Amino acid sequence: MADRSESFAYRLWRYDGAPGELIPLLQSAQDHFGYIPRRAIKYISEVTSVPESTIYGVITFYSQFRLQPMGRYVIRVCAGTACHVSGAKLLIETVQDELGIEVGDTTADGLFTLFTVACLGCCSLAPVMMINDETHGRLSPPGVRKILRGVRREARSKGASPPAPAGAAGGGGR
């Protein structure tokens, strides 16, 4: 964690007004915090003299940037061709209904973040979703609900709290 902190502080300290530095500064902030919090935007704006509105515009334009922390369990539902024709849309709707979130959102308890991706490379298992590094294939809506409830139950039994932002880098497609 110290490396991330030093990297972000070092980048801000070394900022010399060169054009093209905003994105590396935002990437460094996200690496450090796991997302880009309001205070980082304000600080970057003060250091660079780039208006906060411009910084927000850059953050919301590029899907690599997040304004909210990621959940402990990152769900990626494949929306590629094989999964699409096998019912991925219904799986996405099932996850949204079960967790009460939309694609790109994180549950209020900080446990789950939902993304769709173009392809997970598991076409023979379509439709597919991943939760962190675990792949689940040949899914149906009842199967998805069972998996999500099992993950939630396991997290509660372990007394899981939302994760530290470190390691939350990586994103999904929108």
Backbone hydrogen bonds in HBPLUS format (Angstrom, degrees):
<---DONOR---> <-ACCEPTOR-->    atom                        ^
c    i                          cat <-CA-CA->   ^        H-A-AA   ^      H-
h    n   atom  resd res      DA  || num        DHA   H-A  angle D-A-AA Bond
n    s   type  num  typ     dist DA aas  dist angle  dist       angle   num
A0005-SER N   A0001-MET O   3.04 MM   4  6.36 165.0  2.06 157.4 161.0     1
A0006-GLU N   A0002-ALA O   2.80 MM   4  5.97 169.4  1.81 156.4 159.5     2
A0007-SER N   A0003-ASP O   2.83 MM   4  5.89 153.3  1.90 144.0 152.0     3
A0008-PHE N   A0004-ARG O   3.01 MM   4  6.24 165.2  2.03 154.6 156.7     4
A0009-ALA N   A0005-SER O   2.97 MM   4  6.14 175.9  1.97 158.3 159.5     5
A0010-TYR N   A0006-GLU O   2.70 MM   4  5.62 153.7  1.76 143.9 152.7     6
A0011-ARG N   A0007-SER O   2.89 MM   4  6.04 158.6  1.94 146.7 152.1     7
A0012-LEU N   A0008-PHE O   3.06 MM   4  6.35 162.5  2.09 151.3 155.8     8
A0013-TRP N   A0009-ALA O   2.85 MM   4  6.00 158.4  1.90 149.2 156.0     9
A0014-ARG N   A0010-TYR O   2.87 MM   4  5.99 151.8  1.95 149.1 156.2    10
A0015-TYR N   A0011-ARG O   3.05 MM   4  6.05 116.6  2.47 137.5 151.5    11
A0015-TYR N   A0012-LEU O   3.31 MM   3  5.18 150.2  2.40  95.5 104.1    12
A0025-LEU N   A0021-GLU O   3.02 MM   4  6.18 154.6  2.08 151.3 158.9    13
A0026-LEU N   A0022-LEU O   2.90 MM   4  6.19 156.9  1.95 154.3 161.0    14
A0027-GLN N   A0023-ILE O   2.82 MM   4  6.05 160.0  1.86 157.0 162.8    15
A0028-SER N   A0024-PRO O   2.92 MM   4  6.05 155.0  1.98 142.8 149.4    16
A0029-ALA N   A0025-LEU O   2.93 MM   4  6.20 156.3  1.99 146.7 153.1    17
A0030-GLN N   A0026-LEU O   2.90 MM   4  6.15 161.6  1.94 150.7 155.6    18
A0031-ASP N   A0027-GLN O   2.87 MM   4  6.08 154.7  1.93 147.1 154.5    19
A0032-HIS N   A0028-SER O   2.97 MM   4  6.16 150.2  2.06 144.0 152.0    20
A0033-PHE N   A0029-ALA O   2.86 MM   4  6.06 172.3  1.87 160.7 161.7    21
A0034-GLY N   A0030-GLN O   2.66 MM   4  4.91 142.5  1.80 134.7 144.1    22
A0036-ILE N   A0066-ARG O   2.82 MM  30  6.06 159.5  1.86 154.4 160.7    23
A0040-ALA N   A0037-PRO O   3.02 MM   3  5.42 129.0  2.29 107.2 120.1    24
A0041-ILE N   A0037-PRO O   3.21 MM   4  6.63 155.3  2.27 151.6 158.7    25
A0042-LYS N   A0038-ARG O   2.98 MM   4  6.27 163.0  2.01 156.3 160.6    26
A0043-TYR N   A0039-ARG O   2.98 MM   4  6.11 157.8  2.03 140.8 147.0    27
A0044-ILE N   A0040-ALA O   2.83 MM   4  5.98 165.7  1.85 152.2 156.1    28
A0045-SER N   A0041-ILE O   2.90 MM   4  6.02 155.7  1.96 146.5 153.8    29
A0046-GLU N   A0042-LYS O   2.98 MM   4  6.25 154.5  2.04 145.7 152.3    30
A0047-VAL N   A0043-TYR O   2.98 MM   4  6.23 161.0  2.02 152.7 157.4    31
A0048-THR N   A0044-ILE O   2.87 MM   4  5.90 163.3  1.90 152.2 157.0    32
A0049-SER N   A0045-SER O   2.77 MM   4  5.24 135.2  1.97 140.0 148.6    33
A0054-THR N   A0051-PRO O   2.98 MM   3  5.32 126.0  2.28 105.7 119.1    34
A0055-ILE N   A0051-PRO O   3.11 MM   4  6.54 155.5  2.17 150.6 158.0    35
A0056-TYR N   A0052-GLU O   2.84 MM   4  6.13 161.7  1.87 157.0 161.4    36
A0057-GLY N   A0053-SER O   3.00 MM   4  6.16 149.5  2.09 137.0 145.6    37
A0058-VAL N   A0054-THR O   3.02 MM   4  6.37 150.3  2.11 147.0 153.9    38
A0059-ILE N   A0055-ILE O   2.95 MM   4  6.23 165.2  1.97 154.6 158.6    39
A0060-THR N   A0056-TYR O   2.89 MM   4  6.06 165.6  1.91 154.8 158.1    40
A0061-PHE N   A0057-GLY O   3.03 MM   4  6.03 131.9  2.27 134.5 146.7    41
A0061-PHE N   A0058-VAL O   3.23 MM   3  5.11 130.7  2.49  92.5 105.7    42
A0062-TYR N   A0058-VAL O   3.21 MM   4  6.40 162.5  2.25 156.0 157.4    43
A0065-PHE N   A0062-TYR O   3.26 MM   3  6.05 164.7  2.29 120.0 123.6    44
A0072-ARG N   A0110-GLY O   3.07 MM  38  6.59 146.0  2.19 139.4 145.9    45
A0073-TYR N   A0111-LEU O   2.59 MM  38  5.72 162.9  1.62 162.8 168.9    46
A0113-THR N   A0073-TYR O   3.00 MM  40  6.40 146.9  2.12 151.9 153.9    47
A0132-ASN N   A0074-VAL O   2.87 MM  58  5.14 166.8  1.89 145.5 146.8    48
A0075-ILE N   A0113-THR O   2.73 MM  38  5.95 172.4  1.74 179.0 178.2    49
A0115-PHE N   A0075-ILE O   2.81 MM  40  6.08 150.7  1.89 158.4 168.3    50
A0076-ARG N   A0130-MET O   2.82 MM  54  5.12 159.9  1.86 147.6 154.0    51
A0130-MET N   A0076-ARG O   2.81 MM  54  5.12 155.0  1.88 140.6 148.8    52
A0077-VAL N   A0115-PHE O   2.97 MM  38  6.39 164.6  2.00 150.7 151.4    53
A0117-VAL N   A0077-VAL O   3.06 MM  40  6.20 151.7  2.14 141.4 143.9    54
A0078-CYS N   A0128-VAL O   3.06 MM  50  5.73 166.1  2.08 151.8 156.2    55
A0079-ALA N   A0117-VAL O   2.84 MM  38  5.86 157.4  1.89 171.4 173.1    56
A0084-HIS N   A0080-GLY O   2.63 MM   4  5.68 158.3  1.68 161.3 169.3    57
A0085-VAL N   A0081-THR O   2.98 MM   4  6.19 169.9  1.99 159.7 159.9    58
A0086-SER N   A0083-CYS O   3.03 MM   3  4.88 133.9  2.25  93.3 107.0    59
A0088-ALA N   A0083-CYS O   2.90 MM   5  5.24 144.2  2.03 138.3 140.1    60
A0087-GLY N   A0084-HIS O   3.24 MM   3  5.47 167.5  2.25 109.2 111.5    61
A0090-LEU N   A0087-GLY O   3.14 MM   3  5.48 123.3  2.48 106.8 119.3    62
A0091-LEU N   A0087-GLY O   3.24 MM   4  6.62 150.6  2.33 146.7 155.3    63
A0091-LEU N   A0088-ALA O   3.01 MM   3  4.96 115.7  2.44  93.2 109.7    64
A0092-ILE N   A0088-ALA O   2.86 MM   4  6.18 160.2  1.90 159.3 164.0    65
A0093-GLU N   A0089-LYS O   3.03 MM   4  6.27 162.5  2.06 147.9 152.5    66
A0094-THR N   A0090-LEU O   2.91 MM   4  6.09 145.2  2.03 139.3 149.2    67
A0095-VAL N   A0091-LEU O   2.91 MM   4  6.23 160.1  1.95 155.3 159.2    68
A0096-GLN N   A0092-ILE O   2.94 MM   4  6.19 165.3  1.96 152.7 157.1    69
A0097-ASP N   A0093-GLU O   2.90 MM   4  6.04 157.9  1.95 144.5 150.6    70
A0098-GLU N   A0094-THR O   2.83 MM   4  5.97 165.7  1.85 152.6 157.0    71
A0099-LEU N   A0095-VAL O   2.91 MM   4  5.96 160.0  1.95 153.2 157.8    72
A0100-GLY N   A0096-GLN O   2.71 MM   4  5.34 131.4  1.94 137.7 149.2    73
A0105-ASP N   A0102-GLU O   3.01 MM   3  5.50 158.7  2.06 139.3 139.7    74
A0104-GLY N   A0114-LEU O   2.55 MM  10  5.42 165.2  1.57 153.7 159.4    75
A0114-LEU N   A0105-ASP O   3.11 MM   9  5.98 154.7  2.17 164.8 172.0    76
A0107-THR N   A0112-PHE O   2.81 MM   5  5.44 153.7  1.88 153.2 162.1    77
A0110-GLY N   A0107-THR O   2.88 MM   3  5.31 161.4  1.91 116.4 122.0    78
A0125-LEU N   A0122-CYS O   2.80 MM   3  5.51 160.3  1.84 126.1 133.0    79
A0126-ALA N   A0123-CYS O   3.22 MM   3  5.19 167.0  2.24 110.1 111.1    80
A0138-ARG N   A0125-LEU O   2.53 MM  13  5.15 158.3  1.57 160.9 153.6    81
A0139-LEU N   A0127-PRO O   3.29 MM  12  5.70 171.4  2.29 144.5 147.0    82
A0129-MET N   A0136-HIS O   2.99 MM   7  5.43 157.9  2.04 153.9 161.1    83
A0136-HIS N   A0129-MET O   2.81 MM   7  5.43 158.3  1.86 168.6 176.1    84
A0131-ILE N   A0134-GLU O   2.91 MM   3  5.33 156.6  1.97 150.2 155.7    85
A0134-GLU N   A0131-ILE O   3.01 MM   3  5.33 164.9  2.04 132.6 131.8    86
A0143-GLY N   A0140-SER O   3.01 MM   3  5.10 115.2  2.44 101.3 117.6    87
A0144-VAL N   A0140-SER O   2.91 MM   4  6.21 155.1  1.98 159.9 167.7    88
A0145-ARG N   A0141-PRO O   3.00 MM   4  6.28 166.4  2.02 157.2 160.0    89
A0146-LYS N   A0142-PRO O   2.99 MM   4  6.17 158.8  2.04 145.7 151.7    90
A0147-ILE N   A0143-GLY O   2.97 MM   4  6.20 160.3  2.01 148.5 153.4    91
A0148-LEU N   A0144-VAL O   2.93 MM   4  6.17 172.2  1.94 159.9 161.4    92
A0149-ARG N   A0145-ARG O   2.91 MM   4  6.02 163.7  1.93 151.8 156.6    93
A0150-GLY N   A0146-LYS O   2.95 MM   4  6.06 150.3  2.04 142.8 151.3    94
A0151-VAL N   A0147-ILE O   2.92 MM   4  6.20 156.7  1.98 153.6 159.6    95
A0152-ARG N   A0148-LEU O   2.93 MM   4  6.14 163.6  1.95 150.0 154.7    96
A0153-ARG N   A0149-ARG O   2.87 MM   4  5.98 159.3  1.92 144.3 150.5    97
A0154-GLU N   A0150-GLY O   2.90 MM   4  6.06 161.3  1.94 147.2 152.4    98
A0155-ALA N   A0151-VAL O   2.89 MM   4  6.08 157.9  1.94 149.6 155.8    99
A0156-ARG N   A0152-ARG O   2.94 MM   4  6.19 157.7  1.99 150.2 155.9   100
A0157-SER N   A0153-ARG O   2.95 MM   4  6.18 155.2  2.01 148.2 155.3   101
A0158-LYS N   A0154-GLU O   3.08 MM   4  6.28 137.5  2.27 140.7 151.4   102
A0160-ALA N   A0155-ALA O   2.80 MM   5  5.05 170.0  1.81 159.6 156.3   103
A0159-GLY N   A0156-ARG O   2.95 MM   3  4.87 152.5  2.03  99.0 107.7   104
A0168-ALA N   A0165-PRO O   3.00 MM   3  5.47 145.5  2.12 142.1 141.2   105
